[in-house]
Amino acid sequence: MDFQLTDEQRALKDGTRELLAGRFGRDRLRAAVEEPAPDRALWRELGAAGFFALRLPERDGGVGLGLPEAVLVLEEAGRALLPGPLVACLLLAGLVDGVATGERIAGLCDGAREPLLWEHPAGCDELILLEGDDGPAGGEADGRAEGAPGRTGGAYRSAPDRVPCAPFASVDPLTPLARVLDLPRTEPVAVDVPRLRREAALLTAAQQLGSAVRTVEMAAGHAREREQFGVPIGSFQAVKQLCAQMLVRAEIARSAVYAASVTESALDITGAKLLADEAAVRNARDCLQVHGGMGFTWEADVHLHLKRAWWHAERWGTAGGAEELLAAGLIA
């Protein structure tokens, strides 16, 4: 099986990076830290560019691409630390009117996790609750190891103004959270919940990959520019080793995430999420180490990558759950 990117996929990835660099530069990132509610103008710009309609069929006004292309786009979003319920909107573009064009913002709540947390509650126009088995490997037999647990679950639509919730402290300043106290199940939604969970895990892993790659660039760039004892710190063996280890982690995660986007296997996605989480968190920590004292300051962007990596590592499958599922797959 060939996992090399096609020319069209490379163009999509490069175009997404250029789009985000032009629409969401560092000034806009810092503004989002101060005001983390989704920027409606930016959301509509992304919608006009086909960001959320990426996987919708062309007959429905979409771009007609697949999961591998969605992974490439979310990788670039993670690299840029683009805030907002990106995964939810990309997955729900065909279910909630207005999401594909960026006119409306939809959120996802995973009812299998406790506490039930809602990302960007102030900016959502519609909320979808998922119920049933926890983790990306639950559900379809063809995507699950023999003997692994799984239930089909269900999905329900709720109006945000009817959802009682309370603010919940978020480690990521770009991701405001609320704890849902009670979620009225006003209308069932016809959706494959296990598949939705698996794809949400993979797209979150793609964002983690983008962050891991970006922190490699940040560390290497600082190591080339920062001088100590009259020479760049990148010439020191200890710094070289840190940067090399970061690169290895990122590339291993890239291989796993790209492969899982093609196979769509539940165990492949579980492994990819585990590797991408590790790469994002450890790379951000090592990047902070390379930056030294300035890396601990609020002005440096390193801490934003670390905090986002911590948050995404708890979304759509944790390390402990992933290890259990992979072990069950090996035993089966």
Wavefront OBJ file of the C-alpha trace (Angstrom):
o trace
v 0.000 0.000 0.000
v 1.394 3.388 -1.012
v 1.134 6.070 1.676
v 2.966 8.765 -0.284
v 1.012 11.978 -0.757
v -0.243 12.692 -4.257
v 0.469 16.002 -5.970
v -3.119 17.060 -5.267
v -2.797 16.220 -1.578
v 0.457 18.154 -1.300
v -1.209 21.128 -2.975
v -4.127 20.892 -0.520
v -1.744 20.797 2.442
v 0.337 23.722 1.149
v -2.780 25.716 0.286
v -4.230 25.186 3.762
v -0.986 26.378 5.342
v -0.995 29.501 3.168
v -4.660 30.146 3.959
v -4.123 29.901 7.707
v -0.926 31.964 7.568
v -2.868 34.732 5.845
v -6.032 34.509 7.957
v -4.692 33.428 11.335
v -1.246 34.856 11.957
v 0.405 35.373 15.322
v -1.480 38.610 16.047
v -4.791 36.854 15.546
v -3.588 33.902 17.635
v -2.747 36.192 20.528
v -6.086 37.959 20.167
v -7.783 34.570 20.390
v -5.965 33.886 23.670
v -7.521 37.035 25.127
v -10.941 36.375 23.543
v -11.233 32.618 22.900
v -14.764 32.619 21.463
v -14.780 31.443 17.812
v -14.178 34.316 15.400
v -17.323 34.294 13.234
v -15.675 36.237 10.429
v -12.769 33.781 10.326
v -15.196 30.864 10.505
v -17.083 32.132 7.448
v -13.787 32.646 5.597
v -12.839 29.045 6.320
v -16.271 27.895 5.224
v -15.996 29.820 1.964
v -12.656 28.105 1.334
v -14.296 24.673 1.701
v -12.657 23.884 5.045
v -15.736 22.295 6.636
v -17.320 20.928 3.431
v -14.165 19.013 2.599
v -15.767 15.560 2.845
v -19.246 16.405 1.596
v -20.096 15.044 -1.877
v -19.907 17.577 -4.680
v -23.618 17.078 -5.405
v -24.284 18.456 -1.902
v -22.054 21.482 -2.408
v -18.964 19.907 -0.860
v -15.419 19.331 -2.067
v -15.831 15.548 -2.353
v -12.560 14.501 -0.702
v -11.905 11.781 1.867
v -10.552 11.155 5.337
v -6.861 11.345 4.307
v -7.408 14.863 2.966
v -9.267 15.872 6.135
v -6.270 14.671 8.146
v -3.929 16.866 6.091
v -6.123 19.922 6.651
v -6.459 19.304 10.404
v -2.712 18.764 10.653
v -2.186 22.292 9.369
v -4.864 23.599 11.728
v -3.015 22.002 14.649
v 0.245 23.495 13.457
v -1.341 26.967 13.504
v -3.164 26.341 16.839
v -6.415 27.306 15.146
v -9.072 27.445 17.915
v -12.689 26.368 17.804
v -14.640 23.086 17.480
v -12.945 22.202 14.186
v -13.362 18.436 14.458
v -17.035 18.756 15.337
v -17.793 21.083 12.443
v -15.904 18.988 9.911
v -17.730 15.832 11.003
v -21.173 17.439 11.325
v -21.105 19.509 8.128
v -23.591 17.144 6.473
v -25.869 16.877 9.516
v -26.325 20.446 10.736
v -27.451 23.141 8.319
v -25.070 26.047 7.846
v -22.001 24.310 9.278
v -20.499 23.481 5.884
v -20.463 27.158 4.876
v -19.220 28.405 8.242
v -22.434 30.310 8.968
v -23.188 28.145 11.991
v -20.993 26.371 14.541
v -21.791 22.920 15.909
v -20.373 21.222 18.981
v -19.954 17.592 20.031
v -20.307 16.206 23.547
v -19.142 12.679 24.299
v -21.624 11.275 26.786
v -19.367 8.294 27.516
v -16.882 10.528 29.350
v -17.252 12.004 32.813
v -17.478 14.899 33.362
v -19.414 15.785 30.236
v -17.502 18.725 28.776
v -18.550 21.139 26.051
v -15.940 23.015 24.022
v -16.583 26.676 23.148
v -20.088 26.723 24.655
v -20.577 30.441 23.992
v -19.951 30.068 20.279
v -22.039 27.006 19.385
v -25.353 27.224 17.536
v -26.173 23.539 17.943
v -24.968 20.711 20.155
v -24.839 16.986 19.358
v -24.590 14.475 22.211
v -23.028 11.055 21.578
v -23.975 8.123 23.791
v -22.772 4.545 24.001
v -19.401 2.838 24.193
v -16.357 4.948 25.060
v -13.278 5.235 22.867
v -12.623 5.222 19.130
v -12.571 1.432 18.855
v -16.143 0.809 19.909
v -18.764 -0.120 17.345
v -18.320 -1.724 13.947
v -16.946 -5.237 14.017
v -14.750 -4.711 10.969
v -12.916 -1.892 12.741
v -12.521 -3.612 16.114
v -10.360 -6.435 17.363
v -12.247 -9.678 17.927
v -13.614 -9.769 21.447
v -13.186 -6.035 22.076
v -16.210 -4.352 23.699
v -18.484 -2.059 21.747
v -22.056 -0.762 21.514
v -23.578 1.195 18.718
v -24.763 4.105 20.864
v -26.930 6.988 19.711
v -26.821 10.697 18.985
v -29.172 13.495 20.010
v -29.532 17.105 18.981
v -29.984 19.864 21.561
v -30.367 23.629 21.369
v -27.505 25.299 23.281
v -29.789 27.766 25.054
v -31.604 24.844 26.671
v -28.490 23.148 28.019
v -27.737 23.916 31.698
v -23.982 24.138 32.132
v -21.310 25.709 34.305
v -17.853 27.071 33.394
v -15.091 24.493 33.748
v -11.409 25.365 34.129
v -9.528 24.603 30.912
v -5.794 23.956 30.706
v -5.858 25.414 27.183
v -6.531 29.177 27.108
v -7.713 28.803 23.492
v -10.410 26.268 24.447
v -13.026 27.519 26.927
v -15.025 24.695 28.500
v -18.300 24.187 30.313
v -19.482 21.230 32.339
v -22.877 20.071 31.104
v -25.190 19.504 34.059
v -28.085 18.068 32.084
v -28.451 17.668 28.333
v -32.012 17.392 26.993
v -32.252 14.796 24.223
v -34.706 16.710 22.090
v -34.198 15.015 18.733
v -32.414 11.793 17.673
v -29.820 12.162 14.914
v -29.173 9.411 12.384
v -25.412 8.972 12.592
v -22.932 6.113 12.930
v -21.693 6.953 16.440
v -18.750 4.493 16.622
v -17.482 5.687 13.259
v -17.916 9.325 14.292
v -15.892 8.682 17.429
v -13.118 6.965 15.474
v -12.905 9.804 12.977
v -12.950 12.391 15.772
v -10.018 10.575 17.400
v -8.089 10.507 14.129
v -8.709 14.165 13.325
v -7.658 15.119 16.859
v -4.504 13.055 16.333
v -3.908 15.011 13.123
v -4.015 18.267 15.096
v -1.565 16.790 17.598
v 0.725 15.847 14.709
v 0.623 19.394 13.362
v 1.558 20.775 16.772
v 4.388 18.245 17.147
v 5.820 19.221 13.763
v 5.544 22.918 14.567
v 7.399 22.604 17.870
v 10.225 20.814 16.042
v 10.483 23.827 13.736
v 10.360 26.243 16.661
v 13.071 24.400 18.595
v 15.371 24.046 15.595
v 14.875 27.684 14.625
v 15.685 28.918 18.123
v 18.705 26.602 18.351
v 20.121 28.129 15.166
v 19.600 31.725 16.306
v 20.315 31.665 20.043
v 24.023 31.931 20.853
v 25.900 30.949 23.988
v 29.662 31.205 24.461
v 29.837 32.774 21.020
v 28.252 29.874 19.113
v 24.644 28.819 18.310
v 23.236 26.539 21.005
v 22.278 24.134 18.220
v 25.945 23.182 17.998
v 25.796 21.641 21.482
v 25.312 17.872 21.526
v 22.584 17.953 24.173
v 20.468 20.356 22.108
v 21.089 18.356 18.929
v 19.839 15.210 20.645
v 16.692 16.913 21.903
v 15.826 18.221 18.437
v 16.622 14.868 16.795
v 14.366 13.014 19.232
v 11.591 15.517 18.573
v 11.871 14.964 14.834
v 11.780 11.172 15.223
v 8.638 11.357 17.362
v 6.894 13.630 14.877
v 7.741 11.468 11.871
v 6.669 8.241 13.597
v 3.366 9.894 14.511
v 2.991 11.180 10.947
v 3.380 7.669 9.516
v 0.815 6.263 11.944
v -1.739 9.035 11.404
v -1.457 8.979 7.621
v -1.718 5.179 7.525
v -4.768 5.148 9.819
v -6.507 7.674 7.564
v -6.217 5.168 4.720
v -7.018 1.921 6.545
v -9.665 3.507 8.852
v -9.052 0.574 11.193
v -10.081 1.191 14.791
v -6.848 -0.237 16.162
v -4.767 1.758 13.684
v -6.573 4.927 14.747
v -6.081 4.068 18.412
v -2.343 3.587 17.866
v -2.092 6.764 15.807
v -3.811 8.818 18.524
v -1.503 7.370 21.170
v 1.643 8.184 19.167
v 0.429 11.647 18.149
v -0.466 12.540 21.740
v 2.964 11.468 22.922
v 4.692 13.389 20.134
v 2.718 16.584 20.769
v 3.191 16.618 24.546
v 6.832 15.524 24.667
v 7.854 17.716 21.742
v 6.286 20.767 23.360
v 8.124 20.005 26.591
v 11.453 19.561 24.768
v 10.828 22.718 22.734
v 10.319 24.598 25.975
v 13.577 23.130 27.250
v 15.461 24.285 24.146
v 14.077 27.805 24.598
v 15.308 27.887 28.190
v 14.060 30.626 30.500
v 12.241 32.553 27.777
v 10.229 29.442 26.974
v 8.459 29.784 30.333
v 7.229 33.299 29.615
v 3.678 34.158 28.564
v 5.001 35.955 25.489
v 6.483 32.760 24.022
v 4.065 30.544 22.081
v 5.585 27.287 23.327
v 3.247 27.043 26.312
v 0.214 27.315 24.008
v 1.319 24.189 22.134
v 1.940 22.320 25.386
v -1.432 23.240 26.873
v -3.281 22.387 23.658
v -1.441 19.047 23.526
v -2.457 18.269 27.118
v -6.093 19.007 26.308
v -6.216 17.013 23.075
v -4.525 14.065 24.799
v -7.674 13.774 26.955
v -10.069 13.967 24.015
v -11.482 10.985 22.106
v -9.440 8.355 23.915
v -6.744 8.626 26.569
v -3.365 6.901 26.687
v -4.538 4.359 29.261
v -7.606 3.420 27.240
v -5.602 3.214 24.023
v -3.046 0.892 25.595
v -5.815 -1.416 26.831
v -7.442 -1.556 23.398
v -4.156 -2.242 21.643
v -3.312 -4.966 24.157
v -6.740 -6.566 23.599
v -6.113 -6.457 19.856
v -2.747 -8.204 20.239
v -4.241 -10.905 22.459
v -7.118 -11.462 20.016
l 1 2 3 4 5 6 7 8 9 10 11 12 13 14 15 16 17 18 19 20 21 22 23 24 25 26 27 28 29 30 31 32 33 34 35 36 37 38 39 40 41 42 43 44 45 46 47 48 49 50 51 52 53 54 55 56 57 58 59 60 61 62 63 64 65 66 67 68 69 70 71 72 73 74 75 76 77 78 79 80 81 82 83 84 85 86 87 88 89 90 91 92 93 94 95 96 97 98 99 100 101 102 103 104 105 106 107 108 109 110 111 112 113 114 115 116 117 118 119 120 121 122 123 124 125 126 127 128 129 130 131 132 133 134 135 136 137 138 139 140 141 142 143 144 145 146 147 148 149 150 151 152 153 154 155 156 157 158 159 160 161 162 163 164 165 166 167 168 169 170 171 172 173 174 175 176 177 178 179 180 181 182 183 184 185 186 187 188 189 190 191 192 193 194 195 196 197 198 199 200 201 202 203 204 205 206 207 208 209 210 211 212 213 214 215 216 217 218 219 220 221 222 223 224 225 226 227 228 229 230 231 232 233 234 235 236 237 238 239 240 241 242 243 244 245 246 247 248 249 250 251 252 253 254 255 256 257 258 259 260 261 262 263 264 265 266 267 268 269 270 271 272 273 274 275 276 277 278 279 280 281 282 283 284 285 286 287 288 289 290 291 292 293 294 295 296 297 298 299 300 301 302 303 304 305 306 307 308 309 310 311 312 313 314 315 316 317 318 319 320 321 322 323 324 325 326 327 328 329 330 331 332
